[in-house]
Amino acid sequence: MHMKTKTRKPGKQRKKLYNKPHHRRGNVLSAHLSSELKESHNTRSIPVRTGDTVRVLRGDYKGFEGKILRVDKKNYRISIEGITREKADGTPVNVPVHASKVEVVRLNMGDKWRDRILKRKGAIKEAQKLEGEPSEKMGELKALEEPVETTSKVEGGK
């Protein structure tokens, strides 16, 4: 079994970030949801995806809204429609922005997995609010995630 080790040393944190496998880099590219989406989905943040509409909160492009064109997991950056700069020869290129510097304004719900993630995160948050009371959503969630065995074993057949 693989155990995760935590460290406080910044050099080791950077090393872990840069050596992280490609399939686990998505959660680093998470962004906060807008206040309306927080209330409706009952969660604070979510990993960004192509097609989400975001608002830039920091940097030179602060206040700009646009759709995500590309999520670059290698460099931990996203490209947003309309945020470009000109190269020396005059050709426009997308300016990379880190996902932590944006806020998701509209979600791309064209993916069934996205819907399940939001339901799961919202159900967990609700259960924490109820402080130990059994939640109907948590029961539904466990029913979805646990495999149902259809075969049964018959004991004692002498």
Secondary structure by P-SEA (a helix, b strand, c coil): cbbbbbbccaaaaaaaaaaccccccccccbbbbcaaaaaaacccbbbbcccbbbbbcccccccccccccccccccccccccccccccccbbbbbbbbbcccccccccccccaaaaaaaaaaaaaaaaaaacccccaaaaaaaaacbbbbcbbbbcccc
